[in-house]
Amino acid sequence: MTDLSERSDRLREARLARGFDTAKAAADFLRVPYGTYSGHENGSRGIKDADLLRYSSAFRVPAAWLAYGTYVEHRKISVIGSICDVGEKSIVPSDSMSEPKTITPPFTLVTDASAVSIDTEKYQPVLFKNDVLLIGSATTAENLVGKRVVIKLDNYFHAGTLLSQEKQDFCHFQSFDGSVFLNIKPELISPIIGIVFQSETDAAPQ
């Protein structure tokens, strides 16, 4: 059975459990075209993330279960730093704090993650001050070429796209504000796996 068919089966299960006897009844309730919804439920059409979130809310099931077939509890994750303007302190001094800063994302995560907060206006309109980037485990540049990443360079965090890998772990990187860094060797490179926007629930670091 493919991931697509398993996801469709879970969607059908959630719809029936919620009390909608037919796909058409669910589509009418959701105000989506019947062809779109039925395609999602019969597996002939892929389900986008936005649709998963809509269905999980309407059918009252976790989005992670619809997507992956597993329940993952919301959990706090550590805020390891912030992206600031140059010259401002950007590393969270967790070693001097009684409790490390944390954030509870308004959605479930199926992988280990940490967070970096945005404390600058320079990334507009891509990111805004108080948005939070969720990042995966640190890895090497060769695994993330062409991907959106967070890097740590000279004790400052930056967010953008890893352009290429060069020799001896050096790489080229372009920040979301358009700045280009050539032949750098970051102290950390982590993939961006999600964004918690400033308007979403209790997204601010605590």
N, C-alpha and C positions, 0 to 999 in steps of 0.2 A: 504494500500500500504506500502511495507517495505522500509526502508532506502535505501537498495540496488537497488530496482526498481526505486525509485525516483531519485537516483544518475544516473542511466542508462538513464532515461528519459531526465535529464538535459544534459547529454553528447550528446544524439541524437539531442536535440534542439540546442546545441552549434555548433555541426557539420553542421547541415543544415543552420544555420544562417551564418556560415563562407563560405558557398557556395559549400560544398561537398555533392553531391546528393546521394552518396552511401557510405556505411561503407567501402567498398573496396577502394574507391578513397581516403578516409581519411587514411586508413591503409597504402596505397602506399605512400602517402605524408609523413606520420610519420615514414615510414620505420620500421613498426612493423608487425609481422605476422597477416594475416587477421583473423585467428581464435582467436587470443588474443584480438584484438580490438573488433571484433563482439561479443565476450563473455562479454566484458565490457559493450557494448552498449545494449545487450539484457538481461543483468542481470544474466547470468549464471556463471559469473566469477567475483570475488571481484576485486576492483580497488585499487592498492597500492598507497601510497602517491606519490611516484616518477612518476607513470603514471598520477596521477591527475595533478601534476605540468607540465608535458609534454603536456597534453591535454589543460590545461588552457592557456599555452603559445601559442600553435598552433591555438587554436580557439578564442583566445583573449577575454577570460572571466576570472573573478577572481577565483582562486582556491577555495576560501571559498564558492563561489556560487555553484561550481560543487560538493563540498563535503557536504555542509549543506543547500543549497538552500537560502542563505542569503548573502547580500552584506555587507561587513564590511570594512570601510575605513582604510587605513593605519594610524596609529596614534602613536604619541610619547609616550613612557612609561618611567617611572623613573628608574634610576640606583641607587639602594639602597645601593650598596657596591661593594667591589672587593675581590677576593680570592687571597691572597698574601702569600709569605713565612712567617713563624712565625717570629715575631719581627718587621715586617713592618706594617705600618698603613693600615688597611683593610676596615674601615668604611668610607663611603663618608660623609664628614661633611656638609650635606645639609643645616643645620641650620646657617652655617656661610658663605654660598655662596649666591650671589645675585640671581642666577638662579640654580635650581637643575639640575644635570646632567640627560640627557635623551638620548634615542636611538630610532630610527625609524626602526623597523624590515623591511626587504625586502619582507615580506609576511603579509597577513592579520591575525588577531587574532580574535577568536570568544569568548574569555573570558578575564576577567581582568588579568593583568599581571604586573610584575615589572622585573627588570633585575639585574644580578650580573656579573661583568666583571672578566675575568681571567687575573691576573697580575703575573703569575708564570709559570715556565716551568715544574713543578713537575707532571702535569697530562698527559704529552705526553705518548703514542700517542693518548689517548682518546680526550684530549682537548689541545689546544695550547694557548700561550699568545696572548691576544687581542680577543679571542673568547668571546662571551657573552651568558650567560645562561638566558633564559626566565623562570620565575617561577610564579606559581599560588599563590592563597591566602594561607596564613599560616593556618595550621590545626594541628590536633593531630597525634601522632605517630601511633595510632591504624589504622588510615585510609591509611597509607602509607607504611606498612611493605612490604618489597620486591620490593619497588619502588625506582627509582632514585630521589634523593631529594637534596636540598640545606639546610644546617643547619647553625645556628649561635650559636656559643659556645664561651663564654668568649670574646665576641666582635670580633671574627674571623669567617669568612664564610668558609664553607667546602662543597664540592660536592661529592656525592657518593651514596651508597645504604643503605637504612634503613634495618638492619638485623632482628631486633625483638623489640617488646615493652616489657618492664618490669613493675614492680609495680610502682605506684605513678609517672607516666609520665617519668620514666627513660627508656632508650633504648640503643641498641647496633647499631653501625654505622660503615661502612667501606668506607673510602675515595677512590676516583678513583686512588690515588697513592699507594693504598694497606694498608695504615694505618688503624688500627682498634681502635675504641673508645668504651669502655665497660662501661655500667652503667652511662651514661651521661644524663643530663637533659637540652636539647638545649633551648635557648631563642626563637628560631624560627625554624620551620620545614615547608618547602614549596616544592611542587612537581615541578620537572623540566618538563616544557611543550614544550620546544623548544630550539634549539641552533642556534645562528647566528655565523657562522664561520668567521674568520678574513678576508677571501677573498670576502665576500659578501657585495657589495655596500657600503653604508655609515654606516656600523655596529659599528664603534668605538663610544664609548660614546662621546657626544658632550657637 
